[in-house]
Amino acid sequence: MNKPHRAHHLWYAYMLHRLSGLLLALFLPVHFYVLSLALTQPERLDLMLQWFELPLVKFAEFGLVFLLAVHFFGGLRLMALEWLPWSANQKTLAAGAVAAAFLVSTTFFLRAI
């Protein structure tokens, strides 16, 4: 079963946008739980904040910011695709979206360490 549309570069941009959205949606309950600790169990929040200083957790935060930036810039690319006339440089816009996301998340990471 040959699926030539899956070999197209924009299909990868589509999948990256979907995957980043899914992973961000999975992260939200964890984020809300940690925020709730500030109101219900401040001592556990202090322990969590100490855990967030570990280098591996900081690298995971880089991944989280990368996912957020990929999803944001991928959404902008998708809106351009929907609202602007089609052009041959859609692949360039997709690559630019990933590059911008990497720039934003790397800047966050370098400031965090």
DSSP file (Angstrom, degrees, kcal/mol; ACC not computed):
  #  RESIDUE AA STRUCTURE BP1 BP2  ACC     N-H-->O    O-->H-N    N-H-->O    O-->H-N    TCO  KAPPA ALPHA  PHI   PSI    X-CA   Y-CA   Z-CA
    1    1 A M              0   0    0      0, 0.0     2,-0.4     0, 0.0     0, 0.0   0.000 360.0 360.0 360.0 102.6    0.0    0.0    0.0
    2    2 A N        -     0   0    0      1,-0.0     0, 0.0     2,-0.0     0, 0.0  -0.685 360.0-174.1 -86.7 129.4    1.9    3.0   -1.3
    3    3 A K    >   +     0   0    0     -2,-0.4     3,-1.5     1,-0.1     4,-0.3  -0.776   6.1 176.0-123.0  84.8    1.1    6.4    0.3
    4    4 A P  G >  S+     0   0    0      0, 0.0     3,-1.5     0, 0.0     4,-0.3   0.768  74.2  68.3 -65.4 -24.0    3.0    9.0   -1.7
    5    5 A H  G >  S+     0   0    0      1,-0.3     3,-1.0     2,-0.2     6,-0.2   0.793  92.2  61.6 -65.0 -24.3    1.5   11.9    0.3
    6    6 A R  G <  S+     0   0    0     -3,-1.5    -1,-0.3     1,-0.2     6,-0.0   0.613  95.9  59.8 -77.7 -10.0    3.4   10.7    3.3
    7    7 A A  G <  S+     0   0    0     -3,-1.5    -1,-0.2    -4,-0.3     2,-0.2   0.520  83.6 104.2 -90.0  -6.4    6.7   11.3    1.5
    8    8 A H  S X> S-     0   0    0     -3,-1.0     4,-1.0    -4,-0.3     3,-0.9  -0.529  75.7-130.7 -79.0 142.1    5.9   15.0    1.0
    9    9 A H  H 3> S+     0   0    0      1,-0.3     4,-1.5    -2,-0.2     3,-0.4   0.842 106.1  57.5 -61.8 -35.3    7.7   17.5    3.3
   10   10 A L  H 3> S+     0   0    0      1,-0.2     4,-2.2     2,-0.2    -1,-0.3   0.760  97.2  62.4 -71.2 -21.8    4.5   19.3    4.3
   11   11 A W  H <> S+     0   0    0     -3,-0.9     4,-2.5    -6,-0.2    -1,-0.2   0.883 103.1  50.4 -66.5 -36.5    3.1   16.0    5.6
   12   12 A Y  H  X S+     0   0    0     -4,-1.0     4,-2.6    -3,-0.4    -2,-0.2   0.884 108.7  51.3 -67.1 -37.8    6.0   15.9    8.1
   13   13 A A  H  X S+     0   0    0     -4,-1.5     4,-2.1     2,-0.2    -2,-0.2   0.912 110.3  50.0 -63.1 -41.1    5.1   19.5    9.1
   14   14 A Y  H  X S+     0   0    0     -4,-2.2     4,-2.4     2,-0.2    -2,-0.2   0.931 112.3  46.4 -60.9 -47.3    1.5   18.4    9.6
   15   15 A M  H  X S+     0   0    0     -4,-2.5     4,-3.0     1,-0.2     5,-0.2   0.882 111.0  51.9 -66.4 -38.1    2.6   15.4   11.8
   16   16 A L  H  X S+     0   0    0     -4,-2.6     4,-2.5     2,-0.2    -1,-0.2   0.900 110.3  49.3 -63.9 -39.8    5.0   17.5   13.8
   17   17 A H  H  X S+     0   0    0     -4,-2.1     4,-1.9     2,-0.2    -2,-0.2   0.927 114.2  45.0 -64.8 -44.6    2.2   20.0   14.5
   18   18 A R  H  X S+     0   0    0     -4,-2.4     4,-2.3     2,-0.2    -2,-0.2   0.921 114.4  48.2 -64.9 -43.9   -0.2   17.2   15.6
   19   19 A L  H  X S+     0   0    0     -4,-3.0     4,-2.6     1,-0.2     5,-0.2   0.905 110.9  50.2 -65.7 -41.6    2.4   15.5   17.7
   20   20 A S  H  X S+     0   0    0     -4,-2.5     4,-2.2    -5,-0.2    -1,-0.2   0.901 111.0  50.1 -64.3 -38.8    3.4   18.7   19.5
   21   21 A G  H  X S+     0   0    0     -4,-1.9     4,-2.1    -5,-0.2    -2,-0.2   0.907 111.3  48.6 -63.8 -41.6   -0.2   19.5   20.2
   22   22 A L  H  X S+     0   0    0     -4,-2.3     4,-1.9     2,-0.2    -2,-0.2   0.929 112.5  47.0 -64.5 -45.6   -0.8   16.0   21.6
   23   23 A L  H  X S+     0   0    0     -4,-2.6     4,-1.5     1,-0.2    -1,-0.2   0.873 111.7  50.9 -67.1 -36.1    2.3   16.1   23.8
   24   24 A L  H  X S+     0   0    0     -4,-2.2     4,-1.6    -5,-0.2    -1,-0.2   0.897 108.7  52.2 -65.9 -38.5    1.4   19.6   25.1
   25   25 A A  H  < S+     0   0    0     -4,-2.1    -2,-0.2     1,-0.2    -1,-0.2   0.860 109.1  50.0 -65.3 -34.6   -2.1   18.4   25.9
   26   26 A L  H  X S+     0   0    0     -4,-1.9     4,-0.6     1,-0.2    -1,-0.2   0.812 109.3  52.9 -71.4 -29.6   -0.6   15.5   27.9
   27   27 A F  H >X S+     0   0    0     -4,-1.5     4,-2.2     1,-0.2     3,-0.6   0.834  91.9  75.1 -73.5 -32.8    1.6   18.0   29.8
   28   28 A L  H 3X S+     0   0    0     -4,-1.6     4,-2.8     1,-0.2     5,-0.2   0.860  91.6  51.3 -55.3 -44.9   -1.2   20.3   30.9
   29   29 A P  H 3> S+     0   0    0      0, 0.0     4,-2.0     0, 0.0    -1,-0.2   0.897 111.7  49.1 -61.0 -36.1   -2.6   18.0   33.7
   30   30 A V  H <X S+     0   0    0     -3,-0.6     4,-2.4    -4,-0.6    -2,-0.2   0.923 111.5  49.3 -65.1 -43.3    0.9   17.7   35.2
   31   31 A H  H  X S+     0   0    0     -4,-2.2     4,-2.3     1,-0.2    -1,-0.2   0.922 111.4  48.2 -61.6 -45.6    1.3   21.4   35.0
   32   32 A F  H  X S+     0   0    0     -4,-2.8     4,-2.1     1,-0.2    -1,-0.2   0.866 109.7  53.7 -65.1 -35.4   -2.0   22.1   36.7
   33   33 A Y  H  X S+     0   0    0     -4,-2.0     4,-1.2    -5,-0.2    -2,-0.2   0.941 109.3  47.4 -62.7 -47.2   -1.2   19.6   39.4
   34   34 A V  H  X S+     0   0    0     -4,-2.4     4,-0.6     1,-0.2     3,-0.4   0.900 112.0  50.8 -62.7 -40.0    2.1   21.3   40.2
   35   35 A L  H >X S+     0   0    0     -4,-2.3     3,-1.1     1,-0.2     4,-0.5   0.875 104.9  57.1 -63.9 -36.1    0.3   24.6   40.3
   36   36 A S  H >X S+     0   0    0     -4,-2.1     4,-2.3     1,-0.3     3,-0.9   0.775  93.4  69.1 -66.8 -24.5   -2.3   23.3   42.6
   37   37 A L  H 3X S+     0   0    0     -4,-1.2     4,-1.5    -3,-0.4     8,-0.4   0.817  88.8  64.3 -63.0 -28.8    0.5   22.3   45.1
   38   38 A A  H << S+     0   0    0     -3,-1.1    -1,-0.2    -4,-0.6    -2,-0.2   0.839 112.9  33.7 -62.7 -31.3    1.1   26.0   45.7
   39   39 A L  H << S+     0   0    0     -3,-0.9    -2,-0.2    -4,-0.5    -1,-0.2   0.812 131.5  27.8 -91.9 -34.3   -2.4   26.2   47.2
   40   40 A T  H  < S+     0   0    0     -4,-2.3    -3,-0.2     1,-0.2    -2,-0.2   0.840 133.4  14.2-101.5 -37.9   -2.8   22.8   48.8
   41   41 A Q    >X  +     0   0    0     -4,-1.5     4,-1.7    -5,-0.3     3,-0.8  -0.605  58.5 172.8-141.8  76.1    0.7   21.6   49.8
   42   42 A P  H 3> S+     0   0    0      0, 0.0     4,-2.0     0, 0.0     5,-0.1   0.809  80.4  59.0 -58.6 -30.7    3.3   24.4   49.7
   43   43 A E  H 3> S+     0   0    0      1,-0.2     4,-1.5     2,-0.2     5,-0.1   0.888 106.4  47.6 -67.6 -36.8    6.0   22.1   51.2
   44   44 A R  H <> S+     0   0    0     -3,-0.8     4,-2.2     2,-0.2    -1,-0.2   0.854 108.2  55.9 -70.0 -34.0    5.6   19.6   48.3
   45   45 A L  H  X S+     0   0    0     -4,-1.7     4,-2.7    -8,-0.4    -2,-0.2   0.909 104.2  53.6 -62.4 -40.9    5.8   22.5   45.8
   46   46 A D  H  X S+     0   0    0     -4,-2.0     4,-1.7     1,-0.2    -1,-0.2   0.899 108.8  49.2 -60.7 -39.8    9.1   23.5   47.4
   47   47 A L  H  X S+     0   0    0     -4,-1.5     4,-1.9     2,-0.2    -1,-0.2   0.903 111.0  49.9 -64.4 -40.9   10.4   19.9   46.8
   48   48 A M  H  X S+     0   0    0     -4,-2.2     4,-1.9     1,-0.2    -2,-0.2   0.901 108.0  53.2 -64.1 -40.8    9.2   20.1   43.2
   49   49 A L  H  < S+     0   0    0     -4,-2.7     4,-0.3     1,-0.2    -1,-0.2   0.852 108.1  50.6 -65.7 -33.4   10.9   23.4   42.7
   50   50 A Q  H >< S+     0   0    0     -4,-1.7     3,-1.2     1,-0.2    -1,-0.2   0.893 108.7  52.3 -66.8 -39.1   14.2   21.9   43.9
   51   51 A W  H >< S+     0   0    0     -4,-1.9     3,-1.7     1,-0.3     6,-0.3   0.845  99.9  63.6 -64.5 -34.0   13.7   19.0   41.5
   52   52 A F  T 3< S+     0   0    0     -4,-1.9    -1,-0.3     1,-0.3    -2,-0.2   0.626  90.4  67.9 -67.6 -12.3   13.2   21.5   38.6
   53   53 A E  T <  S+     0   0    0     -3,-1.2    -1,-0.3    -4,-0.3    -2,-0.2   0.573  74.5 109.8 -83.2  -8.7   16.8   22.6   39.2
   54   54 A L  S <> S-     0   0    0     -3,-1.7     4,-2.2    -4,-0.2     3,-0.3  -0.397  76.9-125.4 -66.6 142.9   18.2   19.3   38.0
   55   55 A P  H  > S+     0   0    0      0, 0.0     4,-2.3     0, 0.0     5,-0.2   0.869 109.7  54.3 -58.5 -37.9   20.0   19.5   34.6
   56   56 A L  H  > S+     0   0    0      1,-0.2     4,-1.9     2,-0.2     5,-0.1   0.892 109.0  48.1 -64.3 -38.0   17.8   16.7   33.1
   57   57 A V  H  > S+     0   0    0     -3,-0.3     4,-2.2    -6,-0.3    -1,-0.2   0.882 109.5  52.9 -69.5 -37.9   14.6   18.6   34.1
   58   58 A K  H  X S+     0   0    0     -4,-2.2     4,-1.8     2,-0.2    -2,-0.2   0.898 109.2  49.5 -63.6 -38.8   16.0   21.8   32.6
   59   59 A F  H  X S+     0   0    0     -4,-2.3     4,-1.8     2,-0.2    -2,-0.2   0.884 108.9  52.6 -66.4 -37.1   16.7   19.9   29.3
   60   60 A A  H  X S+     0   0    0     -4,-1.9     4,-2.2     2,-0.2    -2,-0.2   0.868 105.9  54.2 -65.0 -35.7   13.1   18.6   29.5
   61   61 A E  H  X S+     0   0    0     -4,-2.2     4,-2.8     2,-0.2     5,-0.2   0.884 104.2  55.1 -64.0 -37.3   11.9   22.2   29.8
   62   62 A F  H  X S+     0   0    0     -4,-1.8     4,-2.5     1,-0.2    -2,-0.2   0.930 108.2  49.0 -57.4 -45.2   13.8   22.9   26.7
   63   63 A G  H  X S+     0   0    0     -4,-1.8     4,-2.5     2,-0.2    -2,-0.2   0.886 110.5  50.7 -62.2 -39.0   11.8   20.2   25.0
   64   64 A L  H  X S+     0   0    0     -4,-2.2     4,-2.4     2,-0.2    -2,-0.2   0.927 111.5  46.0 -65.6 -45.2    8.6   21.6   26.3
   65   65 A V  H  X S+     0   0    0     -4,-2.8     4,-2.7     2,-0.2    -2,-0.2   0.873 111.6  53.9 -65.8 -35.9    9.4   25.1   25.1
   66   66 A F  H  X S+     0   0    0     -4,-2.5     4,-3.0    -5,-0.2     5,-0.2   0.932 109.0  48.1 -62.1 -45.2   10.4   23.6   21.7
   67   67 A L  H  X S+     0   0    0     -4,-2.5     4,-2.5     2,-0.2    -2,-0.2   0.914 112.6  48.7 -61.0 -42.5    7.1   21.8   21.5
   68   68 A L  H  X S+     0   0    0     -4,-2.4     4,-2.4     2,-0.2    -2,-0.2   0.927 114.1  45.2 -63.4 -44.7    5.2   24.9   22.3
   69   69 A A  H  X S+     0   0    0     -4,-2.7     4,-3.0     2,-0.2     5,-0.3   0.901 112.5  51.2 -67.5 -40.4    7.2   27.0   19.8
   70   70 A V  H  X S+     0   0    0     -4,-3.0     4,-2.5     1,-0.2     5,-0.2   0.926 112.7  46.5 -60.5 -44.0    6.8   24.3   17.1
   71   71 A H  H  X S+     0   0    0     -4,-2.5     4,-1.9    -5,-0.2    -2,-0.2   0.902 114.4  47.7 -66.7 -40.1    3.0   24.2   17.7
   72   72 A F  H  X S+     0   0    0     -4,-2.4     4,-1.9     2,-0.2    -2,-0.2   0.964 117.7  39.2 -64.3 -53.7    2.8   28.0   17.6
   73   73 A F  H  X S+     0   0    0     -4,-3.0     4,-2.2     1,-0.2    -2,-0.2   0.842 114.4  54.6 -70.6 -31.4    4.8   28.5   14.5
   74   74 A G  H  X S+     0   0    0     -4,-2.5     4,-2.3    -5,-0.3    -1,-0.2   0.873 107.4  51.3 -65.7 -35.7    3.2   25.5   12.8
   75   75 A G  H  X S+     0   0    0     -4,-1.9     4,-2.4     2,-0.2    -2,-0.2   0.885 108.7  50.5 -66.8 -38.7   -0.2   27.0   13.6
   76   76 A L  H  X S+     0   0    0     -4,-1.9     4,-2.2     2,-0.2    -2,-0.2   0.908 110.8  49.6 -63.7 -40.9    1.0   30.3   11.9
   77   77 A R  H  X S+     0   0    0     -4,-2.2     4,-2.3     1,-0.2    -2,-0.2   0.901 110.5  50.6 -62.6 -40.8    2.1   28.3    8.9
   78   78 A L  H  X S+     0   0    0     -4,-2.3     4,-2.2     2,-0.2    -2,-0.2   0.898 109.1  50.2 -66.0 -40.0   -1.2   26.5    8.8
   79   79 A M  H  X S+     0   0    0     -4,-2.4     4,-2.7     2,-0.2     5,-0.3   0.898 110.3  50.5 -64.5 -38.5   -3.1   29.8    8.9
   80   80 A A  H  X S+     0   0    0     -4,-2.2     4,-2.3     1,-0.2    -2,-0.2   0.901 110.1  50.8 -64.0 -39.0   -0.9   31.1    6.1
   81   81 A L  H  < S+     0   0    0     -4,-2.3    -2,-0.2     1,-0.2    -1,-0.2   0.892 115.6  42.1 -64.0 -39.8   -1.7   27.9    4.1
   82   82 A E  H  < S+     0   0    0     -4,-2.2    -2,-0.2    -5,-0.1    -1,-0.2   0.878 125.8  30.0 -74.8 -38.8   -5.4   28.4    4.7
   83   83 A W  H  < S+     0   0    0     -4,-2.7    -3,-0.2    -5,-0.2    -2,-0.2   0.684 109.6  64.9-102.2 -20.5   -5.7   32.1    4.1
   84   84 A L  S  < S-     0   0    0     -4,-2.3     3,-0.1    -5,-0.3     2,-0.0  -0.697  93.1 -92.0-102.6 156.8   -3.0   33.0    1.6
   85   85 A P        -     0   0    0      0, 0.0    -1,-0.1     0, 0.0    -2,-0.1  -0.341  53.2 -94.2 -64.2 148.5   -2.8   31.8   -2.0
   86   86 A W        +     0   0    0     -4,-0.1     2,-0.3     2,-0.0    -5,-0.0  -0.349  49.7 178.2 -64.7 139.3   -0.8   28.6   -2.5
   87   87 A S    >   -     0   0    0     -3,-0.1     3,-1.0    -2,-0.0    -3,-0.0  -0.943  41.3-113.8-138.6 162.9    2.9   29.2   -3.4
   88   88 A A  T >  S+     0   0    0     -2,-0.3     3,-0.6     1,-0.3     4,-0.2   0.627 105.6  72.6 -71.9 -12.4    5.8   26.9   -4.0
   89   89 A N  T 3>  +     0   0    0      1,-0.2     4,-2.0     2,-0.1    -1,-0.3   0.165  58.1 109.6 -92.3  21.7    7.6   28.1   -0.9
   90   90 A Q  H <> S+     0   0    0     -3,-1.0     4,-2.2     1,-0.2    -1,-0.2   0.868  78.2  54.8 -61.9 -35.1    5.3   26.3    1.6
   91   91 A K  H <> S+     0   0    0     -3,-0.6     4,-2.5     1,-0.2    -1,-0.2   0.885 106.2  52.0 -64.0 -37.2    8.2   23.9    2.4
   92   92 A T  H  > S+     0   0    0      2,-0.2     4,-2.6     1,-0.2    -2,-0.2   0.902 108.5  50.2 -65.5 -40.7   10.4   26.9    3.2
   93   93 A L  H  X S+     0   0    0     -4,-2.0     4,-2.0     2,-0.2    -2,-0.2   0.896 110.6  50.2 -63.3 -39.6    7.7   28.2    5.5
   94   94 A A  H  X S+     0   0    0     -4,-2.2     4,-1.8     2,-0.2    -2,-0.2   0.927 112.6  45.8 -64.5 -44.5    7.5   24.8    7.3
   95   95 A A  H  X S+     0   0    0     -4,-2.5     4,-2.4     1,-0.2    -2,-0.2   0.885 111.9  52.8 -65.5 -37.5   11.3   24.7    7.7
   96   96 A G  H  X S+     0   0    0     -4,-2.6     4,-2.7     2,-0.2    -1,-0.2   0.862 105.7  54.4 -65.0 -35.2   11.3   28.3    8.9
   97   97 A A  H  X S+     0   0    0     -4,-2.0     4,-2.1     2,-0.2    -1,-0.2   0.919 110.8  44.6 -64.5 -43.5    8.7   27.4   11.5
   98   98 A V  H  X S+     0   0    0     -4,-1.8     4,-2.4     2,-0.2    -2,-0.2   0.903 113.8  50.6 -67.6 -40.1   10.9   24.6   12.9
   99   99 A A  H  X S+     0   0    0     -4,-2.4     4,-2.3     2,-0.2    -2,-0.2   0.911 110.8  48.3 -64.2 -42.0   13.9   26.8   12.8
  100  100 A A  H  X S+     0   0    0     -4,-2.7     4,-2.5     2,-0.2    -1,-0.2   0.901 111.3  51.0 -64.4 -40.1   12.1   29.6   14.6
  101  101 A A  H  X S+     0   0    0     -4,-2.1     4,-2.6     1,-0.2     5,-0.2   0.907 110.3  49.0 -63.2 -41.4   10.9   27.2   17.2
  102  102 A F  H  X S+     0   0    0     -4,-2.4     4,-2.4     2,-0.2     5,-0.2   0.895 111.0  50.7 -65.5 -39.2   14.4   25.8   17.7
  103  103 A L  H  X S+     0   0    0     -4,-2.3     4,-2.2     2,-0.2    -2,-0.2   0.929 112.6  45.6 -63.0 -46.3   15.7   29.4   18.1
  104  104 A V  H  X S+     0   0    0     -4,-2.5     4,-2.1     1,-0.2    -2,-0.2   0.936 116.3  44.6 -63.3 -47.0   13.1   30.3   20.7
  105  105 A S  H  X S+     0   0    0     -4,-2.6     4,-2.4     1,-0.2    -1,-0.2   0.864 112.7  50.8 -70.6 -34.6   13.6   27.1   22.7
  106  106 A T  H  X S+     0   0    0     -4,-2.4     4,-2.8    -5,-0.2    -1,-0.2   0.897 109.1  51.6 -68.0 -39.2   17.4   27.2   22.6
  107  107 A T  H  X S+     0   0    0     -4,-2.2     4,-1.7    -5,-0.2    -2,-0.2   0.921 111.4  47.9 -61.1 -43.5   17.3   30.8   23.8
  108  108 A F  H  X S+     0   0    0     -4,-2.1     4,-1.6     2,-0.2    -2,-0.2   0.927 112.6  49.3 -60.0 -45.2   15.1   29.7   26.7
  109  109 A F  H  X S+     0   0    0     -4,-2.4     4,-1.6     1,-0.2    -2,-0.2   0.911 109.6  50.2 -63.5 -44.3   17.4   26.8   27.5
  110  110 A L  H  < S+     0   0    0     -4,-2.8    -1,-0.2     1,-0.2    -2,-0.2   0.832 111.9  48.3 -66.5 -31.4   20.5   28.9   27.5
  111  111 A R  H  < S+     0   0    0     -4,-1.7    -1,-0.2    -5,-0.2    -2,-0.2   0.785 109.3  54.8 -75.6 -26.6   18.9   31.4   29.8
  112  112 A A  H  <        0   0    0     -4,-1.6    -2,-0.2     1,-0.2    -1,-0.2   0.786 360.0 360.0 -78.6 -27.4   17.7   28.6   32.1
  113  113 A I     <        0   0    0     -4,-1.6    -1,-0.2    -5,-0.1    -2,-0.2   0.481 360.0 360.0 -92.8 360.0   21.2   27.0   32.6
